[in-house]
Amino acid sequence: MPSTNPRNYDATPSRKVAFLGLGVMGYPMAGHLALAGHEVTVYNRTATKSVAWCAEYASAKAPKHAATPREAVAGADIVFCCVGNDNDLRSVTLGADGAFAGMQPDAIFVDHTTASAEVARELYAAAKALGLQFVDAPVSGGQAGAQNGLLTVMCGGDAAAFGTAQPVAMAFSRAFTLLGESGSGQLAKMVNQICIAGLVQGLSEAVAFGQNAGLDMKQVLEVIGKGAAQSWQMDNRGKTMVDGQFDFGFAVDWMRKDLGLVLDEAKRNGSRVPVTALVDQFYADVQHMGGNRWDTSSLIKRLK
């Protein structure tokens, strides 16, 4: 769905862009690009979603859909992408029908998939060999951030490519920041997920503890949310945890995928992440309870 909170788009010159992947995140992100006045061509593995997107944004600047990534990127200055994992990313970039085969020289591929730093570096090198540019740019902010055009984007790659992509990507971002060379964006997203994993588990334990103690936890959260315990998770998920509601976007299956990337990278760089590893197993418990599509705050279900 498009944003329910209309925003003022910067007066960025119109670009011809493509967007690959119209999932929960990509669909509204592509919509913000269209609403900002860019000429957008979309591709999605399930073509009916591309058709629906074009119908929804028919009033924008000539929205189009294409049958393959290669066709979608023809003539595009910037190609945005948001798919599921490393293999999905390779499937839309490489090969005869992949985006890299159809992009014009010096075009920029901006990847918003949460993937491994390894695949980011691999595709950066492959793009360079073809005279293309590649920026890894995973996002934080969840479904609501995508719908409202307020994502935080962590980027890795070359400064020139980043500088060209940034003003266009601000159509769906509140922050779009270069953090270093190729792979740095993905590594920063891993840092983000480590932080979130610990915070959600701590909040789950706190809410369950308070409920067992007979406290009015909504009132307690109101009070402690004004002090040192405050966090985004508390502000946005504390009361829904109390109510047992777990349908707010980012799913347990995707969090486990992300934490798997963290644990793999930690082995490579020698980091010790015992809390993250434990919370990953707690999310596995939630999956076994049938909570694959519950949002990440469903950790509290283990404590009931």
C-alpha positions in Angstrom: 0.0 0.0 0.0 1.2 3.6 -0.6 1.9 5.9 2.4 -1.1 7.0 4.3 0.9 10.0 5.5 1.6 12.2 2.4 5.0 13.8 2.5 6.7 16.7 0.8 9.1 15.4 -1.8 12.3 17.4 -2.5 12.5 19.1 -5.9 14.9 16.5 -7.2 15.3 16.4 -11.0 13.3 13.6 -12.6 15.2 10.4 -13.3 14.4 7.2 -15.2 14.6 4.5 -12.6 13.7 0.8 -12.2 12.6 -1.0 -9.1 13.1 -4.8 -8.7 11.0 -6.6 -6.1 7.6 -5.4 -4.9 7.3 -7.1 -1.6 6.2 -5.5 1.7 9.0 -3.0 1.5 9.6 -2.6 -2.2 6.0 -1.9 -3.2 5.7 1.4 -1.2 9.3 2.3 -1.8 8.7 2.2 -5.6 5.5 4.1 -5.0 7.4 7.0 -3.4 9.7 7.2 -6.3 6.7 7.5 -8.7 5.0 10.1 -6.5 8.3 12.1 -6.4 8.0 12.4 -10.2 10.5 9.8 -11.4 9.8 7.6 -14.4 9.6 4.1 -12.8 9.6 0.7 -14.4 9.0 -2.2 -12.0 9.7 -5.9 -12.0 8.4 -8.5 -9.6 8.7 -12.3 -9.8 4.9 -12.5 -9.5 3.9 -10.4 -12.4 0.4 -9.7 -11.1 1.9 -7.6 -8.4 3.7 -5.4 -11.0 0.4 -5.0 -12.9 -1.4 -4.0 -9.7 1.4 -1.5 -8.8 1.2 0.2 -12.2 -2.6 0.4 -11.8 -2.3 2.0 -8.4 0.2 4.6 -9.5 -1.3 5.2 -13.0 -1.5 8.9 -12.3 2.3 9.1 -11.9 4.8 9.6 -14.6 4.3 6.7 -17.1 4.7 3.8 -14.7 5.6 0.6 -16.5 6.3 -3.1 -15.7 8.6 -5.5 -17.4 8.8 -9.3 -17.7 12.4 -9.6 -16.7 14.9 -7.6 -14.7 16.9 -7.0 -17.9 13.9 -5.5 -19.6 13.0 -3.4 -16.5 16.4 -1.7 -16.3 16.7 -0.7 -20.0 17.7 3.0 -20.1 17.5 3.5 -16.3 19.9 5.9 -14.6 19.4 4.1 -11.2 18.1 0.6 -10.5 16.7 0.0 -7.0 16.2 -3.5 -5.7 14.7 -5.1 -2.6 14.4 -8.9 -2.6 14.7 -11.7 -0.1 18.2 -13.0 0.3 21.6 -13.5 -1.4 20.3 -16.0 -3.9 17.3 -13.9 -4.8 19.7 -11.0 -5.3 21.9 -13.0 -7.6 18.9 -14.2 -9.6 17.8 -10.6 -10.5 21.3 -9.3 -11.2 23.2 -12.0 -13.0 22.6 -14.1 -16.0 21.1 -13.4 -19.4 17.9 -12.0 -18.0 19.6 -10.3 -15.1 19.7 -6.5 -14.5 23.5 -6.3 -15.1 23.0 -7.6 -18.7 20.6 -4.7 -19.5 22.0 -1.7 -17.6 23.5 1.1 -19.5 27.2 2.1 -18.9 27.7 3.9 -15.5 24.2 3.2 -14.3 23.9 2.6 -10.6 22.4 -0.5 -8.9 21.2 0.3 -5.4 20.5 -2.8 -3.4 18.1 -2.5 -0.4 18.0 -6.3 0.3 19.3 -7.3 3.7 22.0 -9.7 2.5 25.5 -10.8 3.3 28.5 -8.5 3.0 30.1 -11.1 0.9 27.4 -11.0 -1.8 27.6 -7.2 -1.7 31.3 -7.3 -2.5 30.8 -10.0 -5.1 28.2 -8.0 -7.0 30.2 -4.7 -6.6 33.1 -6.4 -8.4 30.8 -7.9 -11.0 29.2 -4.5 -11.7 32.6 -2.8 -11.9 33.8 -5.3 -14.5 30.8 -4.4 -16.6 31.3 -0.6 -16.3 28.4 -0.4 -13.8 28.2 0.9 -10.2 26.8 -0.9 -7.2 25.8 0.3 -3.7 24.7 -2.0 -0.9 22.0 -0.1 1.0 20.0 -2.2 3.4 17.2 -0.4 5.3 15.8 -0.1 8.8 12.3 1.2 9.7 10.2 -1.8 8.8 6.9 -1.8 6.8 5.7 1.4 8.4 8.9 3.2 7.5 8.6 2.1 3.9 4.9 3.1 3.7 5.6 6.5 5.2 8.8 7.2 3.3 10.9 7.4 6.4 13.5 4.6 6.1 17.0 4.7 7.5 19.4 3.5 4.8 22.9 2.3 5.5 25.2 2.3 2.4 28.5 0.9 1.3 30.2 1.6 -2.0 31.8 4.4 -4.0 31.2 8.1 -3.0 30.3 9.1 -6.6 27.6 6.5 -7.0 26.3 7.2 -3.6 26.1 10.9 -4.3 24.1 10.4 -7.4 21.7 7.9 -5.8 21.1 9.8 -2.5 18.8 12.6 -3.6 16.6 10.2 -5.6 16.5 7.7 -2.7 15.4 10.4 -0.3 11.9 9.9 -1.8 11.5 7.0 0.6 14.2 7.8 3.2 14.7 10.1 6.2 18.5 9.2 6.3 20.6 7.8 3.5 24.2 7.6 4.7 27.5 6.3 3.2 29.4 4.3 5.9 32.4 3.0 3.9 33.4 0.7 1.1 31.4 -2.0 -0.5 29.8 -4.3 2.2 29.7 -1.6 4.9 26.0 -1.1 4.5 25.3 -4.7 5.1 27.7 -4.8 8.1 25.9 -1.8 9.6 22.6 -3.5 9.2 24.0 -6.5 11.1 24.9 -4.1 13.9 21.3 -2.8 13.8 19.8 -6.3 14.1 22.1 -7.2 17.0 20.8 -4.2 18.9 17.2 -5.0 18.1 17.5 -8.6 19.1 18.7 -7.8 22.6 16.2 -4.9 23.0 13.2 -7.0 22.1 14.1 -9.9 24.4 14.7 -7.5 27.3 11.4 -5.8 26.7 9.6 -9.2 26.4 11.0 -10.3 29.8 10.1 -6.9 31.4 6.5 -7.0 30.2 6.0 -10.7 31.2 7.6 -10.0 34.6 5.4 -7.1 35.2 2.3 -8.9 34.2 3.2 -11.9 36.5 3.6 -9.4 39.3 0.1 -8.0 38.7 1.1 -4.6 37.4 -0.8 -2.5 34.9 1.9 -2.8 32.3 0.5 -0.2 30.0 0.7 2.3 32.8 4.2 1.1 33.8 5.4 1.4 30.2 4.1 5.0 30.1 6.1 5.8 33.2 9.4 4.1 32.5 9.2 5.2 28.8 10.0 8.7 30.1 13.2 7.5 31.7 16.4 5.6 30.8 14.5 2.4 29.8 12.9 4.2 26.8 13.5 2.8 23.3 11.8 2.6 19.9 10.7 -0.9 20.7 9.1 0.2 24.0 7.3 3.1 22.4 6.0 1.1 19.4 5.7 -2.5 20.6 5.4 -2.4 24.3 1.6 -1.9 24.5 1.0 -4.3 21.6 2.9 -6.9 23.4 0.6 -6.4 26.4 -2.4 -6.9 24.1 -0.9 -10.0 22.5 -0.9 -8.4 19.0 1.9 -9.5 16.7 0.9 -8.4 13.2 3.1 -5.3 12.8 5.3 -5.9 9.9 8.8 -7.4 10.1 8.4 -11.2 10.5 10.2 -13.7 12.7 11.3 -15.7 9.5 13.0 -12.6 8.2 14.6 -11.8 11.6 16.1 -15.3 11.7 17.5 -14.9 8.2 19.1 -11.6 9.3 20.5 -13.1 12.6 21.9 -16.0 10.5 23.9 -13.4 8.5 25.1 -11.9 11.8 26.2 -15.2 13.2 28.0 -16.2 10.0 29.8 -12.8 9.9 30.7 -13.0 13.6 32.5 -16.4 12.9 34.5 -14.7 10.1 35.6 -11.6 12.1 36.0 -13.3 15.5 33.2 -11.4 17.3 31.5 -12.9 20.4 27.7 -12.4 20.2 26.3 -14.7 22.9 23.1 -12.7 23.5 22.4 -12.6 19.8 22.9 -16.3 19.4 20.6 -17.0 22.3 17.8 -14.7 20.9 18.2 -16.4 17.5 17.3 -19.7 19.2 14.4 -18.0 21.0 13.1 -17.0 17.6 13.4 -20.6 16.5 11.1 -21.5 19.4 8.6 -18.9 18.1 8.8 -20.5 14.7 8.1 -23.9 16.2 5.0 -22.3 17.9 3.7 -21.4 14.4 4.8 -17.8 14.6 6.8 -17.6 11.4 4.8 -14.6 10.2 4.3 -12.9 13.6 6.4 -9.8 14.1 9.6 -9.8 16.1 7.9 -8.6 19.3 6.3 -12.1 19.5 9.3 -13.2 21.6 7.1 -12.6 24.6 4.9 -15.6 23.5 7.7 -17.9 24.8 7.3 -16.5 28.3 3.6 -17.0 28.6 
